[in-house]
């Protein structure tokens, strides 16, 4: 459990307030860098609709308020999440475990899905400060949405830190301390008290600029042009180019999920994909692929079956 108290890195921050530059050597002396990734769910999604993403974003903020790790970057994708933390491995692991616990409980209450994310394991890898490893790790996270064909640039993606860095215009929103306790708890689904100066954006979640260490990141990259270089040359960017896909965003999982019940009912008079027989499931999958140009991986996630099962159904005559 995370409790708000004395942040063990607070004195470190106070010493750095007047520092113009923070070098990799400085960071290496103080704390460690960790890339945290959950496994991709292959037969389901974390976030079924926009409200789920908002809840996830607010849980990140709530946990960040009481955690001694610093968030440098993160992204919430349909079926997995990525974080880049500064801090100890123990605290980085505790952060992602707490996020999974909170969000699993939310999904259980909303959708009746028991033990959600229990099988969703976590990979935690150290990122060396030597060379350009930190820049590449951060670019890898930022470009997930582009590699998934959701948008053309990470700044267009709402659910993470894609539009956070090197902004000429200061972020604007509603201060947390203007909310009543009831309003704050309804927004964050938590009793945790947040710093009053943190901002709530128009989208309905705590803005990452309130708690993400943008100063670290901008000092790391030094200028927007250098960050753009790493984004364009990240492994996720190369994956997008190698896939041969056209340079157009695809439909999000949430779009397919929203039309799935209606499609099942229109074709076969039932609103649940699981109620269909194999031949009927095949027709629904083919209709989704035709209408949304979806690949088998996306279809499997959306309807909640394994990739192998989706491929078998799609190949049947």
HELIX and SHEET records of a PDB file:
HELIX    1   1 UNK A   10  UNK A   16  1                                   7    
HELIX    2   2 UNK A   24  UNK A   30  1                                   7    
HELIX    3   3 UNK A   50  UNK A   66  1                                  17    
HELIX    4   4 UNK A   89  UNK A  111  1                                  23    
HELIX    5   5 UNK A  133  UNK A  142  1                                  10    
HELIX    6   6 UNK A  144  UNK A  147  1                                   4    
HELIX    7   7 UNK A  154  UNK A  156  5                                   3    
HELIX    8   8 UNK A  176  UNK A  178  5                                   3    
HELIX    9   9 UNK A  181  UNK A  188  1                                   8    
HELIX   10  10 UNK A  208  UNK A  210  5                                   3    
HELIX   11  11 UNK A  214  UNK A  221  1                                   8    
HELIX   12  12 UNK A  224  UNK A  232  1                                   9    
HELIX   13  13 UNK A  235  UNK A  242  1                                   8    
HELIX   14  14 UNK A  253  UNK A  268  1                                  16    
HELIX   15  15 UNK A  273  UNK A  275  5                                   3    
HELIX   16  16 UNK A  278  UNK A  292  1                                  15    
HELIX   17  17 UNK A  296  UNK A  303  1                                   8    
HELIX   18  18 UNK A  307  UNK A  315  1                                   9    
SHEET    1   A 4 UNK A  70  UNK A  76  0                                        
SHEET    2   A 4 UNK A  81  UNK A  87 -1                                        
SHEET    3   A 4 UNK A  32  UNK A  38 -1                                        
SHEET    4   A 4 UNK A 122  UNK A 126 -1                                        
SHEET    1   B 2 UNK A 174  UNK A 175  0                                        
SHEET    2   B 2 UNK A 199  UNK A 200 -1                                        
END                                                                             
